[in-house]
Amino acid sequence: MSTVFEPPDLGPTVGPFPIAGLVRRARRIVGLSQLRMARFAKVAPSTVARVEAGSLTPSLAVLERLLAAAGLYLVAVDQEGRVVLPMEVWDDTRDGADREARRRRSQWEVRVAKYRNVPPPPDPRTWYRD
């Protein structure tokens, strides 16, 4: 029970926005029924209904699919509202001194490189044949 001083519990949120309201708003923007949104998002119709009712917290993948069914994207934005883009691929990553940042090789990779041109040892099963 909420009072004047306590806001009602709106369920799980994305920032200050309740997920149930976001999904409902996305569905109504494009005029889809819950059934059609479920078909486009490839989830059960009950999933859409339960998310909109606030009784189910969707995974990030399901939330993305529900929003994508309405033609919307889930993105990260900064305080000014600009979209935050992901970092470049590792091949182009540089450190603070403008050197190429390199990852450490695993122990397996070091051993493979060390013994690459060494012939395999003899098969011990052939040592004791008559």
C-alpha positions as CSV (number, residue, x, y, z in Angstrom):
1,M,0.0,0.0,0.0
2,S,1.5,3.3,-1.0
3,T,0.9,6.6,0.7
4,V,1.3,10.2,-0.4
5,F,4.9,10.2,0.7
6,E,5.8,6.8,-0.8
7,P,5.5,6.3,-4.6
8,P,3.8,3.1,-5.7
9,D,6.1,0.2,-6.6
10,L,6.1,0.1,-10.4
11,G,8.2,-3.1,-10.6
12,P,11.5,-3.4,-12.4
13,T,12.8,-0.3,-14.1
14,V,15.3,0.8,-16.8
15,G,16.7,3.9,-15.2
16,P,13.6,5.9,-13.9
17,F,11.3,4.1,-16.4
18,P,9.3,1.0,-15.5
19,I,9.8,-1.8,-18.0
20,A,6.1,-2.6,-18.1
21,G,5.4,0.9,-19.3
22,L,8.2,0.9,-21.8
23,V,7.0,-2.3,-23.5
24,R,3.3,-1.2,-23.4
25,R,4.2,2.2,-24.9
26,A,6.4,0.6,-27.6
27,R,3.6,-1.7,-28.6
28,R,1.0,1.1,-28.7
29,I,3.3,3.4,-30.8
30,V,3.1,1.0,-33.7
31,G,-0.4,-0.2,-33.0
32,L,0.4,-3.9,-32.4
33,S,-1.7,-6.3,-30.3
34,Q,0.0,-8.3,-27.7
35,L,-0.4,-11.4,-29.9
36,R,1.2,-9.7,-32.9
37,M,4.1,-8.3,-30.9
38,A,4.7,-11.7,-29.4
39,R,4.9,-13.2,-32.9
40,F,7.3,-10.5,-34.1
41,A,9.5,-10.9,-31.0
42,K,9.3,-14.7,-31.2
43,V,8.1,-15.1,-27.6
44,A,4.9,-16.5,-26.1
45,P,1.9,-14.1,-26.0
46,S,1.7,-14.7,-22.2
47,T,5.2,-13.3,-21.9
48,V,4.2,-9.9,-23.4
49,A,1.1,-9.8,-21.1
50,R,3.1,-10.7,-18.0
51,V,5.8,-8.1,-18.8
52,E,3.2,-5.4,-19.4
53,A,1.5,-6.4,-16.1
54,G,4.8,-6.1,-14.3
55,S,4.7,-9.7,-13.0
56,L,7.6,-10.8,-15.2
57,T,11.0,-9.1,-15.5
58,P,12.3,-10.0,-19.0
59,S,15.9,-10.8,-19.7
60,L,17.9,-8.2,-21.6
61,A,17.6,-10.4,-24.8
62,V,13.8,-10.6,-24.5
63,L,13.5,-6.9,-23.7
64,E,15.6,-6.1,-26.8
65,R,13.4,-8.4,-29.0
66,L,10.2,-6.9,-27.6
67,L,11.4,-3.3,-28.4
68,A,12.7,-4.4,-31.8
69,A,9.3,-5.8,-32.7
70,A,8.1,-2.2,-32.4
71,G,11.1,-0.8,-34.4
72,L,12.9,0.5,-31.3
73,Y,16.4,0.0,-30.1
74,L,17.7,-0.3,-26.5
75,V,20.8,1.9,-26.3
76,A,23.0,3.6,-23.7
77,V,22.9,7.4,-23.6
78,D,25.0,9.9,-21.6
79,Q,23.6,12.7,-19.5
80,E,23.1,15.0,-22.6
81,G,21.2,12.3,-24.4
82,R,23.9,11.3,-26.9
83,V,24.2,7.7,-27.8
84,V,27.3,6.0,-26.3
85,L,29.0,3.9,-29.0
86,P,31.0,0.8,-28.3
87,M,34.8,0.7,-28.3
88,E,36.7,-0.2,-31.5
89,V,37.7,-3.8,-32.2
90,W,40.9,-5.0,-30.4
91,D,43.1,-4.9,-33.5
92,D,42.9,-1.0,-33.5
93,T,43.1,-0.5,-29.7
94,R,46.0,1.8,-28.6
95,D,47.3,2.4,-25.1
96,G,48.0,5.9,-23.6
97,A,51.4,6.2,-25.4
98,D,49.8,5.5,-28.8
99,R,51.3,2.0,-28.8
100,E,49.3,-1.0,-29.9
101,A,47.9,-2.6,-26.8
102,R,48.6,-6.4,-26.9
103,R,47.0,-9.1,-25.0
104,R,49.1,-11.7,-23.2
105,R,49.3,-15.0,-24.8
106,S,48.0,-18.0,-22.9
107,Q,50.2,-20.8,-21.7
108,W,48.8,-23.1,-24.3
109,E,49.7,-20.6,-27.1
110,V,53.2,-20.2,-25.9
111,R,53.8,-23.9,-25.8
112,V,52.3,-24.4,-29.2
113,A,54.6,-21.7,-30.6
114,K,57.7,-23.2,-28.8
115,Y,57.2,-26.8,-30.1
116,R,55.7,-26.0,-33.5
117,N,58.6,-27.4,-35.6
118,V,59.6,-30.2,-33.2
119,P,58.7,-33.7,-34.5
120,P,56.4,-35.8,-32.3
121,P,57.9,-38.3,-29.8
122,P,58.0,-41.9,-30.8
123,D,55.0,-44.0,-30.0
124,P,55.8,-46.0,-26.8
125,R,53.5,-48.8,-27.9
126,T,56.1,-49.8,-30.5
127,W,59.0,-50.1,-28.1
128,Y,58.2,-53.6,-26.7
129,R,57.0,-55.5,-29.8
130,D,58.5,-58.9,-30.7
